């Protein structure tokens, strides 16, 4: 099996550390916590592309990111995906920000232009912290975290390595610096 690739907004080390710490303080029984170094905000999942197609997407995304400028984001909630009583995903929610949606649309469009079929579900900005609820009772959401702010200065093309931890390698880095 080959490697999967995805574009994501990188998080500052301080935010990764804080999210990791807050998750572990709550001691929630999820089967797999995401490694601290793997925390990110996905913009476009590409799957297992041909090298030529990946290169075209990389070039397209680099061009489009030159037209955007950094902006502030706020992590302000915890949430889940899946059944409320036994969620598949535990996540940190990101406050709705029009510039984030603009960034995600720009990256997605750049990838679609070179032939990628991307997810059609609406973009729900989040940072996955853990997977697969393993609690004995129903899941009860923890209190919202203290708001964490950071700037969207770095988009990364990640390459996955499912057989190691951390799983994600920075394949290419793009600075958002208009």
BELPE-V956859 format. One record per backbone hydrogen bond with DSSP energy under -1.0 kcal/mol. CO is the residue of the C=O (numbers start at 1). NH is the residue of the N-H. E is the energy in kcal/mol with one decimal. If there is no record, write none. Layout:
co nh e
CO NH E
CO NH E
This chain:
co nh e
4 160 -2.7
5 46 -2.4
6 158 -3.3
7 43 -3.0
7 44 -1.9
8 156 -3.1
9 41 -1.8
12 16 -2.2
13 17 -2.6
14 18 -2.1
15 19 -2.8
16 20 -2.6
17 21 -2.4
18 22 -2.6
19 23 -2.6
20 24 -2.1
21 25 -2.1
22 26 -1.3
28 30 -2.1
29 134 -3.6
32 131 -2.5
35 38 -1.9
36 39 -1.2
41 9 -3.1
44 7 -2.8
47 5 -2.2
50 54 -2.3
51 55 -2.3
52 56 -2.0
53 57 -2.2
54 58 -2.6
55 59 -2.4
56 60 -2.4
57 61 -3.0
58 62 -2.2
59 63 -2.0
60 64 -2.2
61 65 -2.4
64 67 -1.3
65 68 -1.1
68 178 -1.4
71 152 -2.6
73 150 -2.1
74 95 -3.1
75 148 -2.2
77 93 -3.0
79 91 -2.8
81 88 -1.9
81 89 -1.9
85 139 -1.8
87 133 -2.0
88 132 -2.9
89 81 -1.6
90 129 -3.0
90 130 -1.7
91 79 -2.2
92 127 -2.0
93 76 -1.7
97 100 -1.2
97 101 -1.7
98 102 -2.2
99 103 -2.2
100 104 -2.7
101 105 -2.6
102 106 -2.4
103 107 -2.5
104 108 -2.7
105 109 -2.9
106 110 -2.1
107 111 -1.7
108 112 -2.8
109 113 -2.4
111 114 -1.0
111 116 -1.9
112 115 -2.1
125 94 -1.3
127 92 -2.4
129 34 -3.0
130 90 -2.5
131 32 -2.1
132 31 -3.5
148 75 -3.1
150 73 -3.1
151 153 -1.6
153 176 -2.6
154 10 -2.8
155 174 -3.1
156 8 -2.3
157 171 -2.3
157 172 -1.4
158 6 -1.7
159 169 -2.9
161 164 -1.6
167 161 -2.3
169 159 -2.4
169 171 -1.1
172 157 -2.9
174 155 -3.0
